[in-house]
Amino acid sequence: MYYTITLNPAIDMLTRPKSLQLGKLNRTEEADYIVGGKGINISLLLNNIGQKSMALGFVAGFTGAYIKSELARLAIDSDFVETSGNTRINIKLIAEEETEINGQSSPVTADQLAEFYKKLDILRKEDTVFLSGNIIGGMQVSDFANIAKKISESGAKLIVDSNKDLVLDSLIYKPFLVKPNEFELGEMFGVEIKSVEHILTYAKKLQDLGAENVLVSRGGEGAILLTKEGEFLSVNVAKGEIISTAAAGDSMLAMFIAKYDESKSFEEALKYASAAGGATSFSAGVGKKELIDSLLAQISVKKLQ
């Protein structure tokens, strides 16, 4: 069973003003309201390719109710802890450039966090858990590592995608995969990534610290994977009209794991992952299976070492 953890979910409002002028009235032509947060994005992609998942985390208020109803409409199972206040709304302004304005969710209490921990008792060694995104107000940085620990102790496969400190703190629990982007990888080690050689060097450092596999996303340059066998693989990206890059990395991660579980091939998983990231970039929301499949012909994987 796939489980996704979104500690700080959101509703993403994708809106398209003709132009964006600060300090003036701006009117939009259209808007899409998409349930999101990194783990939820993963559940959406898994659902699009016919894979079941259970979405866990915290939701609150009318926005939280909308998230639950949308997932139910899509037949995605969820078991969120209900909190007070409201879940955040993020605004994605797609004009000449893409601008993001991320809101803040209401904080959680110690009792609500304890309730969430109890929900993890269901995990078994045959499960896979995506621990994604940032912590929510009311949590400590150490809580993220404690969640990773509980997942690891259950025997479930742990996948981590978060900010630098949270990822680094989780490495002691030997995640199967971590997925920083190129900038985040540099942040983790206080360096600026300027070349493929830098990516190879610092991906290996993450592996030395405990990650089994490291997937580094590079935007328009594709991605680089360091496998647990020490092999480096590189993949390109498909061409198309970019609608929004929101959730592209989450789609890549979800597809990578799903395809690897099916094929046990890192090359096949990486190829499909790149197509999934592209499909989401070319869509308002998470990419559909038909679009993912149509992009595969543009994708190729090569060995770097």
HELIX and SHEET records of a PDB file:
HELIX    1   1 LYS A   38  ASN A   48  1                                  11    
HELIX    2   2 GLY A   61  ARG A   73  1                                  13    
HELIX    3   3 ALA A  110  LYS A  119  1                                  10    
HELIX    4   4 LEU A  120  ILE A  122  5                                   3    
HELIX    5   5 VAL A  141  SER A  154  1                                  14    
HELIX    6   6 LYS A  164  SER A  170  1                                   7    
HELIX    7   7 LEU A  171  TYR A  173  5                                   3    
HELIX    8   8 GLU A  182  PHE A  189  1                                   8    
HELIX    9   9 VAL A  196  LEU A  209  1                                  14    
HELIX   10  10 GLY A  219  GLU A  221  5                                   3    
HELIX   11  11 ALA A  248  SER A  263  1                                  16    
HELIX   12  12 PHE A  266  SER A  281  1                                  16    
HELIX   13  13 LYS A  289  LEU A  295  1                                   7    
HELIX   14  14 LEU A  296  GLN A  298  5                                   3    
SHEET    1   A10 ASP A  77  SER A  78  0                                        
SHEET    2   A10 SER A  53  ALA A  60  1                                        
SHEET    3   A10 TYR A   2  THR A   6  1                                        
SHEET    4   A10 THR A 128  SER A 132  1                                        
SHEET    5   A10 LYS A 157  ASP A 161  1                                        
SHEET    6   A10 LEU A 177  VAL A 178  1                                        
SHEET    7   A10 ASN A 213  SER A 217  1                                        
SHEET    8   A10 ALA A 223  LEU A 226 -1                                        
SHEET    9   A10 PHE A 232  VAL A 235 -1                                        
SHEET   10   A10 VAL A 301  LYS A 303 -1                                        
SHEET    1   B 4 THR A  28  GLY A  36  0                                        
SHEET    2   B 4 ALA A  10  PRO A  17 -1                                        
SHEET    3   B 4 ARG A  88  ILE A  94  1                                        
SHEET    4   B 4 GLU A  98  ILE A 101 -1                                        
SHEET    1   C 3 ASP A  77  SER A  78  0                                        
SHEET    2   C 3 SER A  53  ALA A  60  1                                        
SHEET    3   C 3 VAL A  81  THR A  83  1                                        
END                                                                             
